[in-house]
């Protein structure tokens, strides 16, 4: 298949249904690694498909996340949703991130591991009580990260059912109308503002209180900055980790040899999570454009000042020049340089939390549900539509009866 490079390609390439990586990415990496693309809305953009080019664009200070005046950001949906920490550059970005890092340190993400493990085991307990077939999405992939982020922030877990709906407003590309996105975001902002006011008046041992009171000498967050961070963490911590849990399990079920490796050696799980972050194409396409602040040569082409560049993580993490046999899943692979959590100053703030949850999720599911498998044919899975991340809307799973069924619940690992 010849790929025309004289005119912009329609983008994104991937479908919302399934986790395949479009074959055009491999052709582009080999023949035209920097190509012009056109999304449904906004200006045309360059698309970086090779690892080294993507890494440069994500980290080079000659590229900015701030939309230049007079330009329209390239995007899949009608509504512009680019705001908050990800839409700032140093030094403002550095100030906000430094304060956020102090707040995260006060809590200690790793200290949450016992809580995440407890929640994961309670969810599996309930799944075993229900018996096969059980929807992994509704019964595990959604409540685990939602409960975790609620505990971290200090949001009442009883309110977590609200966030699945509201969070979709932050991560919807085309699945919701602009009016519905505005409604969901207003609901979340109003809720978080009320909770923040309570934490300012009466600080608790939670991240929201830490953010409200974080300071560096005389510098501290404004109320709006705290709200942006808290709402973004709540939304992203729910939707993206939910998708990752479902997609990682589905990918392992489609690669039974790799699943068997971690069943036989659970010590492989941390590096398996890194390999899955590299291998699984969570996003339907590239988002969060970077804008050249001056003329910059990237991948043999000249990106002019003001032009946007999209880095397609789906492609750069499949670059054979960096990851030999990149199209092959190998949970024994040592992966240290994937770009699944981004790179540079905008590297994902919640990466450590996501890693902890994904490690615990896989360890609990694989460790407690023998012969884990899909309860329906894979081609019958129903997929979510219109979001920036793609994952099954429902994922019925089955398993063999656990070897140990009558231990007290508290004795589960």
Buried (B, 14 or more C-beta within 10 A) or exposed (E): EEEEEEEBBEBBBBEBBBBEBBEBBBBBBEEBBBBBBBBBBBBBBBBBBBBBBBBBBBBBEBBBBBBBEEBEBBBBBEBBBBEBBBBBBEEEBEBBBEBBEBBBEBBEBEEBBEBBBBBBBBBBEEBBEEEBBBBBBEBBBBBBBBBBBBBBBBBEEEEBEBBBEBBBBBBBBBBBEEEBBEBBBEBBBEBBBEBBEBBBEEBEEBBBBBBBBBEEEEEBBEEEBBBBBBBBBBBBBBBBBBBBBBBBBBBBBEBEEBBEBBBEEBEBBBBBBBBBBBBBBBBBBBBBBBBBBEEBEBBEBEBEEBBBBBBBBBBBBBBEEBBEEBEEBBBEBEBEEBBBBBBBBBEBBBBBBBBBBBBBBBBBBBBBBEEBBBBBEEEEBEBBBBBBBBBBEBBBBBBEEBEEEEEEEEEBE
